[in-house]
């Protein structure tokens, strides 16, 4: 249950601290006030706490940020929520504090029991804590595509529906893979011929890693063969004739020095080694010189090979390595194509198996939905009767759908839509075609009452669900909301005095000017103040003694019911 709410710098509110006394069964908290006073501030604060999208425009003018903080009490039997808190590292206490700070840059920070949290985490937690019913929900009730959601929630079919959706998605994926393979099968021969040609072109080339670099070096050498011959011959002549004779004489001289003076033995050895190394260089230079020749034919061969490599690179990859990888992947695909018939047969069997399981799941869910629909029809008619409808009829209309895989959706075969008739003798028709605003409000309230019995959410917030209601219907709606408040904590933002009179806590939202600025303030009303507020709601500025008596009578009845 929501125990405390603290708001700072939100819209026209500077600071606000509200405490909601609890009782074991729940209770009804009502909020009233003039139009435009800011009653929606409660919903805006809850929207912020729930991780909803917002805007820096919500921050009070001139302030850097706004804060919303709430304290909830969690029942011990609400183990699913306690488990979520424990798994998130927020403890397993039965008191839960959620806080959000929004700054002028549009950034938010979330806290759960003092620890940082994500918007997703906070949203998941508040879904277990709060249920908001607004006029927007009324519009949802007009959307036939959402009716199955209501039915599955009331019938506890959401888990089975999720399993069916998973099976449907697997079936769709495998079916798409099968279709892709069949397309390939139809193009198989053409694809095989093309791949064989490409792989053969690469393999026939006899490629080797790095050969393009070696060929480029050889091409450069062949193009400059005559220059290389001239330079190598001149170098050989210089080294072998002009220098070697002197180096031989040098080796002989240092050998004699070593014989005469042992102190130069090491130097003589190093010089001798140098002369022997020079002789080796002469031999290598001679071999290199003799290997050189001008070979135009070989140059043509190298150019031809380089042209072939360039063509292959344009087709298959920027490097020889990538070309070889292309050939390998082509060979793998050829093997797959050869085994495609077996693969298609195996995938067809898998698709058929998934389809049979999916259809069985859909058939079982459909049968349960129809059983739930019968119960829902009776339960809604009972609820609607208590909401001042005379012999209402509420039915779930099923569109005939052929139960084949081709007509399957992620939700199954069922196409259900709520039909309604408020008048005896009139056949039920789609809600969107016949329900008035007041009727829709009561339909939504009846549905919310049934939904509230199915979930663990303790706090239900109604935002002006009394729109378009008056007279006997208003009294019936107030009784229904009070009935719901016997087992839930209910907040009701209302314009109806009949509802306001039944609250065990009554807050008034008022807008005024303080220190030159407009502010919205929320007051808890005393008994006398409640009388004055009910009078205002009944007659505005035209109150009489009878209006005062009527207000007191409404409050007295509300106390009796409480």
C-alpha positions in Angstrom: 0.0 0.0 0.0 1.0 3.6 -0.6 1.7 5.1 2.8 3.4 8.4 2.1 4.0 10.6 -0.9 6.5 13.5 -1.0 6.7 15.9 -3.9 9.1 18.8 -4.4 9.2 21.4 -7.3 6.7 19.5 -9.5 4.7 21.8 -11.8 2.9 24.3 -9.4 3.8 22.4 -6.3 6.7 23.7 -4.2 6.6 21.1 -1.5 4.0 18.5 -0.6 4.0 15.7 2.0 1.0 13.4 2.2 0.5 10.6 4.7 -2.2 8.0 4.1 -3.5 6.2 7.1 -4.0 2.5 6.5 -6.3 -0.1 7.7 -6.1 -3.9 7.2 -8.6 -3.9 4.4 -7.4 -0.9 2.4 -9.6 2.2 2.4 -10.8 4.9 0.1 -8.8 8.1 -0.3 -10.6 10.8 -2.3 -9.2 14.0 -3.9 -11.4 16.8 -4.9 -11.0 20.4 -6.0 -12.0 23.0 -8.6 -11.3 22.3 -12.3 -7.8 23.3 -13.0 -6.7 23.3 -9.4 -4.1 20.5 -10.2 -5.8 17.3 -9.1 -3.8 15.5 -11.8 -0.7 16.1 -9.7 -1.2 12.8 -8.0 -1.1 11.0 -11.4 1.8 13.0 -12.6 3.8 12.1 -9.5 2.9 8.4 -9.9 3.8 8.6 -13.6 7.3 9.9 -12.5 7.7 7.2 -9.9 6.7 4.5 -12.4 9.6 5.3 -14.7 7.4 6.9 -17.3 8.7 9.4 -19.8 8.6 13.0 -18.8 9.8 16.5 -19.6 11.9 19.1 -17.9 8.8 21.4 -18.4 7.3 19.6 -15.4 9.9 21.1 -13.1 8.7 24.2 -11.2 9.8 27.4 -12.9 13.1 28.7 -11.6 14.2 25.4 -10.0 17.0 23.0 -11.0 15.2 19.7 -10.4 12.1 18.1 -9.0 11.8 15.1 -6.7 9.1 12.5 -6.1 9.4 10.0 -3.3 6.9 7.4 -2.0 6.8 4.9 0.8 5.0 1.6 0.3 4.2 -1.2 2.6 4.4 -4.7 1.1 2.3 -7.6 2.4 4.3 -10.7 3.4 2.3 -12.9 1.0 3.4 -10.7 -2.0 6.4 -13.0 -2.4 6.9 -12.3 -6.1 7.5 -8.6 -5.4 9.8 -9.4 -2.4 11.7 -11.8 -4.7 12.3 -9.0 -7.3 13.6 -6.7 -4.6 15.9 -9.4 -3.3 17.2 -10.2 -6.7 17.8 -6.6 -7.5 19.9 -6.2 -4.3 17.4 -3.9 -2.6 16.8 -6.1 0.4 13.7 -8.0 1.4 12.1 -5.5 3.7 8.4 -5.0 3.8 8.9 -1.3 3.5 9.8 0.0 0.1 11.0 3.6 -0.8 11.1 4.6 -4.4 12.5 8.0 -5.4 13.1 9.9 -8.6 14.9 13.1 -9.3 14.5 14.9 -12.6 16.8 17.8 -13.6 16.3 20.6 -16.0 18.5 18.8 -18.6 15.8 16.1 -18.8 18.0 13.5 -17.0 16.6 11.3 -14.2 18.0 9.4 -11.3 16.1 6.5 -9.7 16.5 5.1 -6.2 15.0 2.0 -4.6 15.6 1.8 -0.8 18.4 4.3 -1.2 20.3 2.5 -3.9 20.6 3.5 -7.5 18.1 1.8 -9.9 17.2 1.8 -13.6 13.9 3.0 -15.0 13.2 -0.5 -16.2 13.6 -1.9 -12.7 11.4 0.8 -11.1 8.8 0.2 -13.8 8.7 -3.5 -13.1 8.4 -2.9 -9.3 5.6 -0.3 -9.6 3.6 -2.6 -11.9 3.3 -4.9 -8.8 2.3 -2.0 -6.6 -0.1 0.3 -8.5 -2.9 0.1 -11.0 -4.1 3.4 -12.6 -7.5 3.6 -14.2 -8.1 6.8 -16.2 -10.2 8.1 -19.0 -7.5 6.8 -21.3 -8.4 3.3 -20.1 -12.0 3.9 -21.2 -10.7 4.5 -24.8 -8.7 1.2 -24.6 -11.9 -0.6 -23.8 -13.2 0.6 -27.1 -10.3 -1.1 -28.9 -11.4 -4.7 -29.8 -7.8 -5.7 -30.3 -7.2 -5.3 -26.5 -10.3 -7.3 -25.4 -8.4 -10.5 -25.5 -5.9 -9.0 -23.1 -8.6 -8.4 -20.5 -10.0 -11.9 -21.0 -6.6 -13.6 -20.6 -5.8 -11.5 -17.5 -9.0 -12.4 -15.8 -8.7 -16.0 -16.8 -5.1 -16.3 -15.7 -4.1 -17.3 -19.3 -1.2 -15.0 -19.7 1.4 -17.6 -19.0 -0.1 -20.1 -21.5 -0.4 -17.2 -24.0 3.3 -16.4 -23.6 4.2 -20.0 -24.2 2.0 -20.1 -27.3 3.7 -16.9 -28.5 7.1 -18.4 -28.1 6.1 -21.5 -30.0 4.5 -19.4 -32.7 7.7 -17.4 -33.1 9.8 -20.6 -33.3 7.5 -21.9 -36.0 7.6 -18.7 -37.9 11.4 -18.7 -37.8 11.8 -22.3 -38.9 9.1 -21.8 -41.6 11.1 -18.7 -42.9 14.3 -20.8 -43.0 12.4 -23.5 -44.9 11.1 -21.1 -47.5 14.6 -19.7 -47.9 16.0 -23.2 -48.5 13.2 -24.0 -51.0 14.1 -20.8 -52.9 17.7 -22.0 -53.0 16.5 -25.4 -54.1 14.7 -23.9 -57.1 17.9 -22.0 -58.0 20.1 -24.8 -57.0 21.4 -25.9 -60.4 22.2 -22.4 -61.5 23.8 -21.6 -58.2 25.9 -24.8 -58.3 27.1 -24.1 -61.9 28.1 -20.6 -60.9 29.9 -21.7 -57.7 31.7 -24.5 -59.5 32.9 -22.0 -62.1 34.1 -19.5 -59.5 35.9 -22.1 -57.4 37.5 -23.7 -60.4 38.7 -20.3 -61.6 40.4 -19.8 -58.3 41.8 -23.3 -57.8 43.1 -23.5 -61.4 45.1 -20.3 -60.8 47.2 -22.2 -58.2 47.4 -19.3 -55.9 50.0 -19.0 -53.1 50.0 -16.6 -50.2 52.5 -13.7 -50.9 53.2 -14.6 -54.5 51.9 -11.2 -55.7 54.5 -9.4 -53.6 57.3 -11.7 -55.0 56.1 -11.2 -58.6 56.1 -7.4 -58.2 59.7 -7.6 -56.9 60.7 -9.9 -59.8 59.0 -7.6 -62.3 61.0 -4.7 -61.0 64.2 -6.7 -61.2 63.5 -7.8 -64.8 62.6 -4.3 -66.0 66.0 -3.1 -64.6 68.1 -6.1 -65.7 70.6 -4.3 -67.8 71.3 -1.6 -65.2 71.7 -4.4 -62.6 74.2 -6.2 -64.9 76.3 -3.1 -65.5 76.3 -2.1 -61.8 77.1 -5.7 -60.6 80.0 -6.1 -63.1 81.5 -2.8 -62.2 81.2 -3.6 -58.5 82.7 -7.1 -59.0 85.7 -5.6 -60.9 86.3 -3.0 -58.3 86.2 -5.5 -55.4 88.0 -8.5 -57.1 90.8 -6.8 -59.0 91.4 -3.5 -57.4 90.8 -4.3 -53.8 91.5 -8.0 -53.3 95.2 -7.8 -54.2 95.7 -5.1 -51.6 93.6 -7.1 -49.0 95.8 -10.2 -49.7 99.0 -8.2 -49.1 97.4 -6.7 -46.0 96.7 -10.2 -44.5 100.3 -11.3 -45.1 101.6 -8.1 -43.5 99.6 -8.4 -40.3 100.5 -12.1 -40.0 104.2 -11.1 -40.0 103.4 -8.4 -37.4 101.8 -11.0 -35.1 104.9 -13.2 -35.4 107.1 -10.3 -34.4 104.8 -8.8 -31.7 102.4 -11.0 -29.8 100.5 -7.9 -28.7 98.9 -7.5 -32.2 97.8 -11.1 -32.5 94.1 -10.3 -31.9 94.2 -7.4 -34.3 95.9 -9.5 -37.0 93.2 -12.2 -36.5 90.4 -9.7 -36.9 92.0 -8.2 -40.1 92.6 -11.6 -41.5 88.9 -12.5 -40.9 87.8 -9.3 -42.6 89.9 -10.2 -45.7 88.5 -13.7 -45.8 84.9 -12.2 -45.5 85.8 -9.9 -48.4 86.7 -13.0 -50.5 83.3 -14.5 -49.7 81.6 -11.2 -50.8 83.5 -11.4 -54.1 82.2 -15.0 -54.6 78.6 -13.9 -53.8 78.8 -10.9 -56.1 80.2 -13.0 -58.9 77.4 -15.5 -58.5 74.8 -12.7 -58.5 76.5 -11.1 -61.6 76.5 -14.3 -63.5 72.8 -15.0 -62.7 71.7 -11.8 -64.3 70.4 -11.6 -67.8 67.8 -9.7 -69.8 64.8 -12.0 -70.3 61.8 -10.2 -72.0 60.0 -13.5 -72.2 60.1 -14.0 -68.4 59.0 -10.4 -68.0 55.9 -11.1 -70.1 55.1 -14.1 -68.0 55.3 -12.1 -64.8 53.1 -9.4 -66.2 50.6 -11.9 -67.4 50.5 -13.6 -63.9 50.1 -10.2 -62.2 47.2 -9.3 -64.5 45.5 -12.7 -63.6 45.9 -12.0 -59.9 44.5 -8.5 -60.3 41.4 -9.9 -62.1 40.8 -12.4 -59.3 41.2 -9.7 -56.7 38.5 -7.6 -58.5 36.1 -10.5 -58.4 36.8 -12.2 -55.1 38.8 -10.2 -52.7 41.4 -7.6 -52.1 44.1 -10.1 -51.1 45.1 -13.6 -52.1 44.1 -14.7 -48.7 40.6 -13.4 -49.2 40.4 -15.0 -52.6 41.3 -18.4 -51.1 38.7 -17.9 -48.3 36.1 -17.1 -51.0 37.0 -20.4 -52.7 36.7 -22.3 -49.4 33.3 -20.8 -48.6 32.1 -21.6 -52.1 33.1 -25.3 -51.6 31.3 -25.4 -48.3 28.1 -24.0 -50.0 28.4 -26.5 -52.8 28.4 -29.3 -50.2 25.4 -27.7 -48.5 23.6 -27.6 -51.9 24.4 -31.2 -52.5 22.8 -32.1 -49.1 19.9 -29.6 -49.5 17.2 -32.2 -50.1 18.1 -33.9 -46.8 18.2 -30.6 -45.0 14.8 -29.5 -46.5 13.2 -32.8 -45.5 14.6 -32.5 -41.9 13.4 -28.9 -41.6 10.0 -29.8 -43.0 9.6 -32.4 -40.3 10.7 -29.9 -37.7 8.2 -27.2 -38.9 5.4 -29.8 -38.9 6.2 -30.8 -35.4 6.3 -27.2 -34.2 3.0 -26.6 -36.0 1.3 -29.5 -34.4 2.4 -28.5 -31.0 1.4 -24.9 -31.6 -2.0 -25.8 -32.9 -2.6 -28.1 -29.9 -1.6 -25.3 -27.5 -3.9 -22.8 -29.4 -6.8 -25.2 -29.2 -6.3 -25.8 -25.5 -6.1 -22.0 -24.8 -9.1 -21.4 -27.0 -11.2 -23.8 -25.0 -10.1 -22.2 -21.7 -10.8 -18.8 -23.1 -14.4 -19.7 -23.9 -14.9 -21.1 -20.5 -13.5 -17.9 -19.0 -15.7 -15.8 -21.4 -18.8 -17.5 -20.0 -17.7 -16.7 -16.4 -16.8 -13.1 -17.4 -20.2 -12.5 -19.0 -22.0 -13.5 -15.8 -19.5 -11.6 -13.6 -19.7 -8.4 -15.7 -23.5 -8.5 -15.8 -23.6 -8.9 -12.0 -21.2 -6.0 -11.6 -23.0 -3.8 -14.1 -26.4 -4.5 -12.4 -24.8 -3.2 -9.2 -23.8 -0.1 -11.2 -27.4 0.9 -11.9 -27.9 -0.9 -15.2 -31.3 -2.6 -15.6 -30.8 -6.1 -16.9 -27.6 -5.4 -18.8 -26.2 -7.9 -21.3 -22.5 -8.3 -21.7 -21.2 -11.0 -24.1 -17.9 -12.0 -25.7 -18.4 -12.3 -29.4 -16.1 -14.7 -31.2 -15.3 -14.3 -34.9 -15.4 -17.6 -36.8 -11.8 -18.4 -37.8 -10.7 -21.5 -39.6 -8.4 -23.3 -37.2 -5.4 -23.8 -39.6 -1.8 -22.7 -39.3 -2.4 -20.1 -41.9 -4.9 -18.3 -39.7 -2.7 -18.5 -36.6 -1.5 -15.4 -34.7 0.9 -15.1 -31.8 -2.2 -15.0 -29.5 -3.8 -18.0 -31.2 -6.9 -18.3 -33.4 -9.3 -16.4 -31.2 -10.7 -13.0 -32.3 -12.8 -12.0 -29.3 -14.7 -8.7 -28.9 -16.8 -7.4 -26.1 -20.5 -6.7 -27.0 -22.9 -4.8 -24.7 -26.5 -3.9 -24.4 -27.8 -1.6 -21.7 -31.5 -1.9 -22.7 -33.8 -4.9 -22.3 -34.8 -6.4 -25.6 -31.8 -4.9 -27.5 -29.2 -7.2 -28.9 -25.7 -6.7 -27.7 -23.5 -4.8 -30.1 -19.8 -3.7 -30.1 -18.9 -1.3 -27.4 -17.5 1.3 -29.8 -20.9 1.6 -31.5 -23.3 1.9 -28.6 -21.6 2.8 -25.3 -22.0 6.4 -24.1 -19.5 8.1 -22.0 -21.2 7.4 -18.7 -21.9 3.8 -19.7 -18.3 3.3 -20.7 -17.1 4.7 -17.3 -19.2 2.1 -15.5 -18.1 -0.7 -17.9 -14.5 0.2 -17.2 -15.1 0.3 -13.4 -16.8 -3.1 -13.5 -13.9 -4.5 -15.5 -11.3 -2.9 -13.1 -13.1 -4.5 -10.1 -12.9 -7.9 -11.7 -9.2 -7.4 -12.6 -8.4 -6.2 -9.1 -9.5 -9.5 -7.7 -7.1 -11.3 -9.9 -3.8 -9.5 -9.2 -1.6 -8.8 -6.2 -1.7 -5.0 -6.7 -3.0 -3.4 -3.5 -3.3 0.2 -4.7 -5.8 1.2 -7.4 -6.0 4.8 -8.6 -9.1 6.1 -10.4 -8.7 9.4 -12.3 -12.2 10.9 -12.9 -13.7 7.6 -13.9 -17.1 9.2 -13.0 -17.1 11.2 -16.2 -20.6 11.5 -17.6 -22.3 10.0 -14.6 -25.0 11.4 -12.4 -28.1 10.6 -10.5 -28.7 6.9 -9.6 -25.6 5.8 -11.6 -23.4 8.1 -9.5 -24.7 6.6 -6.3 -24.1 3.1 -7.7 -20.6 4.0 -8.8 -19.7 5.3 -5.4 -21.0 2.1 -3.8 -18.9 0.0 -6.2 -15.7 2.0 -5.5 -16.4 1.8 -1.8 -16.8 -2.0 -2.2 -13.5 -2.2 -4.0 -11.9 -0.2 -1.1 -12.8 -3.0 1.4 -10.0 -5.2 0.0 -7.8 -2.6 -1.8 -6.4 0.8 -1.1 -8.2 3.0 -3.6 -7.4 6.6 -4.6 -10.1 8.4 -6.4 -9.8 11.8 -8.1 -13.5 12.7 -8.5 -16.1 15.4 -9.2 -18.9 13.3 -7.7 -20.0 14.3 -4.1 -21.4 10.7 -3.7 -17.9 9.3 -4.1 -16.2 12.0 -2.1 -18.5 11.4 0.8 -17.5 7.8 1.1 -13.8 8.3 1.5 -12.2 7.5 4.8 -9.6 10.2 3.9 -10.5 13.3 2.0 -7.9 15.7 0.4 -8.7 18.9 -1.3 -6.5 20.3 -4.1 -6.5 24.1 -4.3 -4.6 26.6 -6.3 -3.7 30.0 -5.0 -1.1 32.8 -5.0 1.6 32.9 -2.3 4.5 35.4 -2.2 3.6 36.5 -5.7 3.6 33.0 -7.2 0.8 30.6 -8.1 1.0 27.3 -6.1 -1.0 24.1 -5.9 -1.5 22.8 -2.3 -3.2 19.7 -1.0 -5.0 19.7 2.3 -6.5 16.9 4.4 -10.0 18.0 5.3 -11.5 17.9 8.7 -15.1 16.9 9.3 -16.4 20.5 9.0 -14.2 21.2 6.0 -15.5 18.0 4.3 -19.1 19.3 4.7 -18.1 22.6 3.0 -16.3 20.8 0.2 -19.3 18.5 -0.5 -21.6 21.5 -0.5 -19.3 23.1 -3.1 -19.4 20.0 -5.2 -23.2 19.8 -4.9 -24.2 23.4 -5.6 -21.1 25.6 -6.1 -21.9 29.1 -5.1 -25.6 28.5 -5.0 -25.6 26.5 -1.7 -28.7 26.5 0.6 -29.5 25.1 3.9 -31.0 22.1 2.0 -27.7 21.6 0.2 -25.9 21.7 3.6 -28.2 19.1 5.0 -27.8 17.0 1.9 -24.0 17.1 2.2 -24.2 16.0 5.9 -26.5 13.2 4.9 -24.1 12.0 2.2 -21.2 12.1 4.7 -23.3 10.2 7.3 -24.1 7.5 4.8 -20.5 7.3 3.8 -19.5 6.8 7.5 -22.1 4.1 7.9 -20.7 2.2 4.9 -17.1 2.6 6.1 
